[in-house]
Amino acid sequence: MPKRATLEGKGLDVLMPHLRVERGPTRGKTAKLVRKTFLLTPELVEKLDRAVEREGVGKNEFVRYALDTFCKELESEQRKLPVETKEVRTIVTVQ
């Protein structure tokens, strides 16, 4: 199986310099990356698999790029989350 291409070789350092992976003497990566676990629907996993296969990049690189892009769009107000505010009233008993 051929080695999968990464976004690093295609300008990832230019797009997201703060996410560049420094090569260390041991496992190849420094503590700049943090392992997180997220729960995804099977449909979202299938979309992710199709996208990385189509683009020829690794899942980690793709997810880092997608999350970084989405967060930047939220911060610059180019994108809005589809949320609605709901008022909830509760009764509290005093003893």
Backbone as XML, in Angstrom:
<?xml version="1.0"?>
<chain id="A" units="angstrom">
  <residue number="1" name="MET">
    <atom name="N" x="0.850" y="-1.178" z="0.000"/>
    <atom name="CA" x="0.000" y="0.000" z="0.000"/>
    <atom name="C" x="0.893" y="1.237" z="0.000"/>
  </residue>
  <residue number="2" name="PRO">
    <atom name="N" x="0.654" y="2.172" z="-0.938"/>
    <atom name="CA" x="1.490" y="3.374" z="-0.984"/>
    <atom name="C" x="1.231" y="4.279" z="0.207"/>
  </residue>
  <residue number="3" name="LYS">
    <atom name="N" x="2.251" y="5.023" z="0.564"/>
    <atom name="CA" x="2.131" y="5.948" z="1.688"/>
    <atom name="C" x="1.179" y="7.083" z="1.323"/>
  </residue>
  <residue number="4" name="ARG">
    <atom name="N" x="0.287" y="7.409" z="2.249"/>
    <atom name="CA" x="-0.710" y="8.459" z="2.016"/>
    <atom name="C" x="-0.040" y="9.833" z="2.048"/>
  </residue>
  <residue number="5" name="ALA">
    <atom name="N" x="-0.430" y="10.663" z="1.112"/>
    <atom name="CA" x="0.091" y="12.030" z="1.081"/>
    <atom name="C" x="-0.470" y="12.820" z="2.253"/>
  </residue>
  <residue number="6" name="THR">
    <atom name="N" x="0.262" y="13.813" z="2.690"/>
    <atom name="CA" x="-0.218" y="14.679" z="3.763"/>
    <atom name="C" x="-0.331" y="16.098" z="3.254"/>
  </residue>
  <residue number="7" name="LEU">
    <atom name="N" x="-1.121" y="16.883" z="3.946"/>
    <atom name="CA" x="-1.252" y="18.288" z="3.576"/>
    <atom name="C" x="0.034" y="19.057" z="3.846"/>
  </residue>
  <residue number="8" name="GLU">
    <atom name="N" x="0.897" y="18.523" z="4.743"/>
    <atom name="CA" x="2.132" y="19.234" z="5.083"/>
    <atom name="C" x="2.950" y="19.543" z="3.845"/>
  </residue>
  <residue number="9" name="GLY">
    <atom name="N" x="3.052" y="18.575" z="2.952"/>
    <atom name="CA" x="3.848" y="18.755" z="1.751"/>
    <atom name="C" x="3.185" y="19.643" z="0.720"/>
  </residue>
  <residue number="10" name="LYS">
    <atom name="N" x="1.935" y="19.999" z="0.954"/>
    <atom name="CA" x="1.190" y="20.787" z="-0.018"/>
    <atom name="C" x="0.774" y="22.130" z="0.547"/>
  </residue>
  <residue number="11" name="GLY">
    <atom name="N" x="1.577" y="22.702" z="1.421"/>
    <atom name="CA" x="1.300" y="24.045" z="1.889"/>
    <atom name="C" x="0.586" y="24.160" z="3.217"/>
  </residue>
  <residue number="12" name="LEU">
    <atom name="N" x="0.448" y="23.064" z="3.979"/>
    <atom name="CA" x="-0.219" y="23.144" z="5.277"/>
    <atom name="C" x="0.531" y="24.094" z="6.201"/>
  </residue>
  <residue number="13" name="ASP">
    <atom name="N" x="1.856" y="24.091" z="6.124"/>
    <atom name="CA" x="2.640" y="24.996" z="6.969"/>
    <atom name="C" x="2.298" y="26.455" z="6.672"/>
  </residue>
  <residue number="14" name="VAL">
    <atom name="N" x="1.976" y="26.744" z="5.432"/>
    <atom name="CA" x="1.611" y="28.107" z="5.059"/>
    <atom name="C" x="0.196" y="28.425" z="5.525"/>
  </residue>
  <residue number="15" name="LEU">
    <atom name="N" x="-0.717" y="27.460" z="5.360"/>
    <atom name="CA" x="-2.115" y="27.680" z="5.748"/>
    <atom name="C" x="-2.293" y="27.761" z="7.256"/>
  </residue>
  <residue number="16" name="MET">
    <atom name="N" x="-1.615" y="26.880" z="7.989"/>
    <atom name="CA" x="-1.781" y="26.804" z="9.444"/>
    <atom name="C" x="-0.426" y="26.627" z="10.116"/>
  </residue>
  <residue number="17" name="PRO">
    <atom name="N" x="0.409" y="27.654" z="10.148"/>
    <atom name="CA" x="1.756" y="27.500" z="10.706"/>
    <atom name="C" x="1.757" y="27.117" z="12.179"/>
  </residue>
  <residue number="18" name="HIS">
    <atom name="N" x="0.716" y="27.482" z="12.913"/>
    <atom name="CA" x="0.659" y="27.153" z="14.337"/>
    <atom name="C" x="0.403" y="25.665" z="14.572"/>
  </residue>
  <residue number="19" name="LEU">
    <atom name="N" x="0.033" y="24.911" z="13.536"/>
    <atom name="CA" x="-0.211" y="23.475" z="13.688"/>
    <atom name="C" x="0.925" y="22.625" z="13.130"/>
  </residue>
  <residue number="20" name="ARG">
    <atom name="N" x="2.014" y="23.262" z="12.705"/>
    <atom name="CA" x="3.117" y="22.505" z="12.120"/>
    <atom name="C" x="3.694" y="21.530" z="13.134"/>
  </residue>
  <residue number="21" name="VAL">
    <atom name="N" x="3.943" y="20.317" z="12.702"/>
    <atom name="CA" x="4.482" y="19.274" z="13.572"/>
    <atom name="C" x="6.002" y="19.331" z="13.522"/>
  </residue>
  <residue number="22" name="GLU">
    <atom name="N" x="6.612" y="19.507" z="14.669"/>
    <atom name="CA" x="8.070" y="19.493" z="14.758"/>
    <atom name="C" x="8.524" y="18.048" z="14.949"/>
  </residue>
  <residue number="23" name="ARG">
    <atom name="N" x="9.536" y="17.647" z="14.233"/>
    <atom name="CA" x="10.059" y="16.283" z="14.352"/>
    <atom name="C" x="10.999" y="16.199" z="15.543"/>
  </residue>
  <residue number="24" name="GLY">
    <atom name="N" x="10.731" y="15.249" z="16.409"/>
    <atom name="CA" x="11.547" y="15.066" z="17.603"/>
    <atom name="C" x="12.396" y="13.819" z="17.499"/>
  </residue>
  <residue number="25" name="PRO">
    <atom name="N" x="13.278" y="13.588" z="18.469"/>
    <atom name="CA" x="14.183" y="12.447" z="18.407"/>
    <atom name="C" x="13.503" y="11.110" z="18.696"/>
  </residue>
  <residue number="26" name="THR">
    <atom name="N" x="12.332" y="11.111" z="19.347"/>
    <atom name="CA" x="11.745" y="9.834" z="19.751"/>
    <atom name="C" x="10.683" y="9.353" z="18.764"/>
  </residue>
  <residue number="27" name="ARG">
    <atom name="N" x="9.445" y="9.714" z="18.981"/>
    <atom name="CA" x="8.357" y="9.179" z="18.171"/>
    <atom name="C" x="8.070" y="10.010" z="16.927"/>
  </residue>
  <residue number="28" name="GLY">
    <atom name="N" x="8.833" y="11.049" z="16.680"/>
    <atom name="CA" x="8.626" y="11.837" z="15.484"/>
    <atom name="C" x="7.761" y="13.063" z="15.682"/>
  </residue>
  <residue number="29" name="LYS">
    <atom name="N" x="7.106" y="13.177" z="16.842"/>
    <atom name="CA" x="6.253" y="14.343" z="17.078"/>
    <atom name="C" x="6.487" y="14.855" z="18.486"/>
  </residue>
  <residue number="30" name="THR">
    <atom name="N" x="6.379" y="16.160" z="18.645"/>
    <atom name="CA" x="6.534" y="16.756" z="19.965"/>
    <atom name="C" x="5.170" y="16.880" z="20.618"/>
  </residue>
  <residue number="31" name="ALA">
    <atom name="N" x="5.120" y="17.478" z="21.774"/>
    <atom name="CA" x="3.879" y="17.617" z="22.530"/>
    <atom name="C" x="2.988" y="18.731" z="21.986"/>
  </residue>
  <residue number="32" name="LYS">
    <atom name="N" x="3.255" y="19.223" z="20.778"/>
    <atom name="CA" x="2.427" y="20.284" z="20.214"/>
    <atom name="C" x="1.043" y="19.787" z="19.826"/>
  </residue>
  <residue number="33" name="LEU">
    <atom name="N" x="0.890" y="18.500" z="19.631"/>
    <atom name="CA" x="-0.412" y="17.918" z="19.309"/>
    <atom name="C" x="-0.958" y="17.217" z="20.542"/>
  </residue>
  <residue number="34" name="VAL">
    <atom name="N" x="-2.262" y="17.338" z="20.757"/>
    <atom name="CA" x="-2.923" y="16.735" z="21.911"/>
    <atom name="C" x="-3.946" y="15.736" z="21.400"/>
  </residue>
  <residue number="35" name="ARG">
    <atom name="N" x="-3.937" y="14.535" z="21.954"/>
    <atom name="CA" x="-4.896" y="13.510" z="21.540"/>
    <atom name="C" x="-6.250" y="13.785" z="22.188"/>
  </residue>
  <residue number="36" name="LYS">
    <atom name="N" x="-7.307" y="13.846" z="21.374"/>
    <atom name="CA" x="-8.680" y="14.034" z="21.836"/>
    <atom name="C" x="-9.551" y="12.972" z="21.183"/>
  </residue>
  <residue number="37" name="THR">
    <atom name="N" x="-10.626" y="12.612" z="21.843"/>
    <atom name="CA" x="-11.566" y="11.638" z="21.304"/>
    <atom name="C" x="-12.926" y="12.300" z="21.171"/>
  </residue>
  <residue number="38" name="PHE">
    <atom name="N" x="-13.543" y="12.172" z="20.004"/>
    <atom name="CA" x="-14.859" y="12.736" z="19.749"/>
    <atom name="C" x="-15.770" y="11.639" z="19.228"/>
  </residue>
  <residue number="39" name="LEU">
    <atom name="N" x="-17.049" y="11.713" z="19.581"/>
    <atom name="CA" x="-18.029" y="10.750" z="19.099"/>
    <atom name="C" x="-18.649" y="11.281" z="17.813"/>
  </residue>
  <residue number="40" name="LEU">
    <atom name="N" x="-18.638" y="10.460" z="16.761"/>
    <atom name="CA" x="-19.170" y="10.846" z="15.462"/>
    <atom name="C" x="-20.245" y="9.857" z="15.031"/>
  </residue>
  <residue number="41" name="THR">
    <atom name="N" x="-21.201" y="10.333" z="14.262"/>
    <atom name="CA" x="-22.220" y="9.436" z="13.717"/>
    <atom name="C" x="-21.591" y="8.587" z="12.612"/>
  </residue>
  <residue number="42" name="PRO">
    <atom name="N" x="-22.165" y="7.412" z="12.342"/>
    <atom name="CA" x="-21.641" y="6.590" z="11.242"/>
    <atom name="C" x="-21.661" y="7.337" z="9.901"/>
  </residue>
  <residue number="43" name="GLU">
    <atom name="N" x="-22.680" y="8.163" z="9.684"/>
    <atom name="CA" x="-22.763" y="8.929" z="8.438"/>
    <atom name="C" x="-21.612" y="9.924" z="8.319"/>
  </residue>
  <residue number="44" name="LEU">
    <atom name="N" x="-21.263" y="10.570" z="9.433"/>
    <atom name="CA" x="-20.160" y="11.526" z="9.412"/>
    <atom name="C" x="-18.826" y="10.814" z="9.188"/>
  </residue>
  <residue number="45" name="VAL">
    <atom name="N" x="-18.672" y="9.630" z="9.751"/>
    <atom name="CA" x="-17.451" y="8.843" z="9.532"/>
    <atom name="C" x="-17.325" y="8.480" z="8.054"/>
  </residue>
  <residue number="46" name="GLU">
    <atom name="N" x="-18.441" y="8.099" z="7.430"/>
    <atom name="CA" x="-18.416" y="7.769" z="6.001"/>
    <atom name="C" x="-18.040" y="8.990" z="5.164"/>
  </residue>
  <residue number="47" name="LYS">
    <atom name="N" x="-18.593" y="10.158" z="5.506"/>
    <atom name="CA" x="-18.243" y="11.392" z="4.791"/>
    <atom name="C" x="-16.757" y="11.696" z="4.937"/>
  </residue>
  <residue number="48" name="LEU">
    <atom name="N" x="-16.241" y="11.528" z="6.154"/>
    <atom name="CA" x="-14.821" y="11.769" z="6.408"/>
    <atom name="C" x="-13.969" y="10.819" z="5.581"/>
  </residue>
  <residue number="49" name="ASP">
    <atom name="N" x="-14.331" y="9.534" z="5.592"/>
    <atom name="CA" x="-13.575" y="8.539" z="4.826"/>
    <atom name="C" x="-13.557" y="8.869" z="3.333"/>
  </residue>
  <residue number="50" name="ARG">
    <atom name="N" x="-14.712" y="9.253" z="2.789"/>
    <atom name="CA" x="-14.781" y="9.598" z="1.363"/>
    <atom name="C" x="-13.938" y="10.837" z="1.056"/>
  </residue>
  <residue number="51" name="ALA">
    <atom name="N" x="-14.010" y="11.835" z="1.934"/>
    <atom name="CA" x="-13.272" y="13.084" z="1.693"/>
    <atom name="C" x="-11.764" y="12.863" z="1.716"/>
  </residue>
  <residue number="52" name="VAL">
    <atom name="N" x="-11.265" y="12.129" z="2.711"/>
    <atom name="CA" x="-9.807" y="11.931" z="2.785"/>
    <atom name="C" x="-9.320" y="11.054" z="1.644"/>
  </residue>
  <residue number="53" name="GLU">
    <atom name="N" x="-10.142" y="10.102" z="1.230"/>
    <atom name="CA" x="-9.758" y="9.255" z="0.099"/>
    <atom name="C" x="-9.713" y="10.079" z="-1.189"/>
  </residue>
  <residue number="54" name="ARG">
    <atom name="N" x="-10.725" y="10.918" z="-1.381"/>
    <atom name="CA" x="-10.797" y="11.757" z="-2.579"/>
    <atom name="C" x="-9.634" y="12.751" z="-2.625"/>
  </residue>
  <residue number="55" name="GLU">
    <atom name="N" x="-9.303" y="13.358" z="-1.470"/>
    <atom name="CA" x="-8.253" y="14.377" z="-1.422"/>
    <atom name="C" x="-6.860" y="13.783" z="-1.266"/>
  </residue>
  <residue number="56" name="GLY">
    <atom name="N" x="-6.790" y="12.507" z="-0.876"/>
    <atom name="CA" x="-5.489" y="11.853" z="-0.736"/>
    <atom name="C" x="-4.677" y="12.345" z="0.444"/>
  </residue>
  <residue number="57" name="VAL">
    <atom name="N" x="-5.361" y="12.680" z="1.551"/>
    <atom name="CA" x="-4.674" y="13.145" z="2.756"/>
    <atom name="C" x="-5.072" y="12.267" z="3.936"/>
  </residue>
  <residue number="58" name="GLY">
    <atom name="N" x="-4.342" y="12.373" z="5.032"/>
    <atom name="CA" x="-4.652" y="11.616" z="6.235"/>
    <atom name="C" x="-5.829" y="12.217" z="6.991"/>
  </residue>
  <residue number="59" name="LYS">
    <atom name="N" x="-6.502" y="11.376" z="7.770"/>
    <atom name="CA" x="-7.667" y="11.834" z="8.538"/>
    <atom name="C" x="-7.294" y="12.908" z="9.551"/>
  </residue>
  <residue number="60" name="ASN">
    <atom name="N" x="-6.189" y="12.730" z="10.259"/>
    <atom name="CA" x="-5.802" y="13.718" z="11.265"/>
    <atom name="C" x="-5.542" y="15.083" z="10.640"/>
  </residue>
  <residue number="61" name="GLU">
    <atom name="N" x="-4.805" y="15.102" z="9.533"/>
    <atom name="CA" x="-4.519" y="16.368" z="8.865"/>
    <atom name="C" x="-5.809" y="17.018" z="8.375"/>
  </residue>
  <residue number="62" name="PHE">
    <atom name="N" x="-6.705" y="16.196" z="7.812"/>
    <atom name="CA" x="-7.974" y="16.709" z="7.297"/>
    <atom name="C" x="-8.824" y="17.309" z="8.411"/>
  </residue>
  <residue number="63" name="VAL">
    <atom name="N" x="-8.944" y="16.585" z="9.532"/>
    <atom name="CA" x="-9.770" y="17.062" z="10.648"/>
    <atom name="C" x="-9.175" y="18.327" z="11.253"/>
  </residue>
  <residue number="64" name="ARG">
    <atom name="N" x="-7.839" y="18.379" z="11.424"/>
    <atom name="CA" x="-7.214" y="19.593" z="11.957"/>
    <atom name="C" x="-7.491" y="20.785" z="11.050"/>
  </residue>
  <residue number="65" name="TYR">
    <atom name="N" x="-7.335" y="20.586" z="9.748"/>
    <atom name="CA" x="-7.573" y="21.671" z="8.796"/>
    <atom name="C" x="-9.041" y="22.109" z="8.823"/>
  </residue>
  <residue number="66" name="ALA">
    <atom name="N" x="-9.965" y="21.139" z="8.810"/>
    <atom name="CA" x="-11.399" y="21.459" z="8.789"/>
    <atom name="C" x="-11.819" y="22.203" z="10.058"/>
  </residue>
  <residue number="67" name="LEU">
    <atom name="N" x="-11.377" y="21.732" z="11.224"/>
    <atom name="CA" x="-11.742" y="22.395" z="12.477"/>
    <atom name="C" x="-11.142" y="23.792" z="12.570"/>
  </residue>
  <residue number="68" name="ASP">
    <atom name="N" x="-9.900" y="23.928" z="12.155"/>
    <atom name="CA" x="-9.256" y="25.239" z="12.195"/>
    <atom name="C" x="-9.988" y="26.223" z="11.281"/>
  </residue>
  <residue number="69" name="THR">
    <atom name="N" x="-10.323" y="25.784" z="10.077"/>
    <atom name="CA" x="-11.039" y="26.636" z="9.132"/>
    <atom name="C" x="-12.407" y="27.024" z="9.672"/>
  </residue>
  <residue number="70" name="PHE">
    <atom name="N" x="-13.145" y="26.053" z="10.211"/>
    <atom name="CA" x="-14.486" y="26.313" z="10.739"/>
    <atom name="C" x="-14.429" y="27.287" z="11.915"/>
  </residue>
  <residue number="71" name="CYS">
    <atom name="N" x="-13.485" y="27.078" z="12.833"/>
    <atom name="CA" x="-13.368" y="27.973" z="13.994"/>
    <atom name="C" x="-13.008" y="29.396" z="13.570"/>
  </residue>
  <residue number="72" name="LYS">
    <atom name="N" x="-12.128" y="29.537" z="12.589"/>
    <atom name="CA" x="-11.783" y="30.878" z="12.084"/>
    <atom name="C" x="-13.007" y="31.559" z="11.483"/>
  </residue>
  <residue number="73" name="GLU">
    <atom name="N" x="-13.835" y="30.796" z="10.763"/>
    <atom name="CA" x="-15.045" y="31.367" z="10.169"/>
    <atom name="C" x="-16.040" y="31.783" z="11.248"/>
  </residue>
  <residue number="74" name="LEU">
    <atom name="N" x="-16.143" y="31.024" z="12.325"/>
    <atom name="CA" x="-17.013" y="31.403" z="13.439"/>
    <atom name="C" x="-16.518" y="32.685" z="14.102"/>
  </residue>
  <residue number="75" name="GLU">
    <atom name="N" x="-15.217" y="32.748" z="14.361"/>
    <atom name="CA" x="-14.636" y="33.915" z="15.028"/>
    <atom name="C" x="-14.786" y="35.182" z="14.195"/>
  </residue>
  <residue number="76" name="SER">
    <atom name="N" x="-14.656" y="35.055" z="12.882"/>
    <atom name="CA" x="-14.777" y="36.230" z="12.010"/>
    <atom name="C" x="-16.227" y="36.494" z="11.603"/>
  </residue>
  <residue number="77" name="GLU">
    <atom name="N" x="-17.132" y="35.723" z="12.130"/>
    <atom name="CA" x="-18.574" y="35.831" z="11.868"/>
    <atom name="C" x="-18.937" y="35.605" z="10.406"/>
  </residue>
  <residue number="78" name="GLN">
    <atom name="N" x="-18.092" y="34.865" z="9.677"/>
    <atom name="CA" x="-18.431" y="34.444" z="8.321"/>
    <atom name="C" x="-19.441" y="33.297" z="8.369"/>
  </residue>
  <residue number="79" name="ARG">
    <atom name="N" x="-19.481" y="32.605" z="9.488"/>
    <atom name="CA" x="-20.361" y="31.451" z="9.658"/>
    <atom name="C" x="-21.058" y="31.579" z="11.000"/>
  </residue>
  <residue number="80" name="LYS">
    <atom name="N" x="-22.296" y="31.136" z="11.055"/>
    <atom name="CA" x="-23.064" y="31.133" z="12.304"/>
    <atom name="C" x="-23.517" y="29.707" z="12.588"/>
  </residue>
  <residue number="81" name="LEU">
    <atom name="N" x="-23.530" y="29.336" z="13.858"/>
    <atom name="CA" x="-24.065" y="28.031" z="14.236"/>
    <atom name="C" x="-25.589" y="28.101" z="14.251"/>
  </residue>
  <residue number="82" name="PRO">
    <atom name="N" x="-26.255" y="27.069" z="13.760"/>
    <atom name="CA" x="-27.722" y="27.072" z="13.750"/>
    <atom name="C" x="-28.283" y="26.675" z="15.116"/>
  </residue>
  <residue number="83" name="VAL">
    <atom name="N" x="-28.167" y="27.583" z="16.070"/>
    <atom name="CA" x="-28.667" y="27.313" z="17.423"/>
    <atom name="C" x="-29.801" y="28.274" z="17.733"/>
  </residue>
  <residue number="84" name="GLU">
    <atom name="N" x="-30.673" y="27.856" z="18.620"/>
    <atom name="CA" x="-31.735" y="28.744" z="19.069"/>
    <atom name="C" x="-31.730" y="28.776" z="20.586"/>
  </residue>
  <residue number="85" name="THR">
    <atom name="N" x="-32.052" y="29.932" z="21.127"/>
    <atom name="CA" x="-32.078" y="30.115" z="22.570"/>
    <atom name="C" x="-33.460" y="29.763" z="23.079"/>
  </residue>
  <residue number="86" name="LYS">
    <atom name="N" x="-33.495" y="29.030" z="24.185"/>
    <atom name="CA" x="-34.757" y="28.600" z="24.763"/>
    <atom name="C" x="-34.749" y="28.953" z="26.241"/>
  </residue>
  <residue number="87" name="GLU">
    <atom name="N" x="-35.822" y="29.574" z="26.711"/>
    <atom name="CA" x="-35.913" y="29.921" z="28.125"/>
    <atom name="C" x="-36.526" y="28.743" z="28.873"/>
  </residue>
  <residue number="88" name="VAL">
    <atom name="N" x="-35.880" y="28.354" z="29.957"/>
    <atom name="CA" x="-36.369" y="27.256" z="30.786"/>
    <atom name="C" x="-36.589" y="27.795" z="32.185"/>
  </residue>
  <residue number="89" name="ARG">
    <atom name="N" x="-37.783" y="27.574" z="32.732"/>
    <atom name="CA" x="-38.098" y="28.031" z="34.086"/>
    <atom name="C" x="-38.320" y="26.806" z="34.953"/>
  </residue>
  <residue number="90" name="THR">
    <atom name="N" x="-37.762" y="26.847" z="36.152"/>
    <atom name="CA" x="-37.914" y="25.726" z="37.081"/>
    <atom name="C" x="-38.474" y="26.216" z="38.403"/>
  </residue>
  <residue number="91" name="ILE">
    <atom name="N" x="-39.102" y="25.296" z="39.122"/>
    <atom name="CA" x="-39.621" y="25.602" z="40.459"/>
    <atom name="C" x="-38.634" y="25.051" z="41.468"/>
  </residue>
  <residue number="92" name="VAL">
    <atom name="N" x="-38.236" y="25.900" z="42.392"/>
    <atom name="CA" x="-37.300" y="25.488" z="43.436"/>
    <atom name="C" x="-38.053" y="25.532" z="44.756"/>
  </residue>
  <residue number="93" name="THR">
    <atom name="N" x="-38.032" y="24.422" z="45.468"/>
    <atom name="CA" x="-38.692" y="24.401" z="46.778"/>
    <atom name="C" x="-37.704" y="24.823" z="47.845"/>
  </residue>
  <residue number="94" name="VAL">
    <atom name="N" x="-38.164" y="25.677" z="48.751"/>
    <atom name="CA" x="-37.323" y="26.180" z="49.833"/>
    <atom name="C" x="-37.669" y="25.397" z="51.089"/>
  </residue>
  <residue number="95" name="GLN">
    <atom name="N" x="-36.661" y="24.900" z="51.754"/>
    <atom name="CA" x="-36.904" y="24.121" z="52.981"/>
    <atom name="C" x="-36.445" y="24.856" z="54.202"/>
  </residue>
</chain>
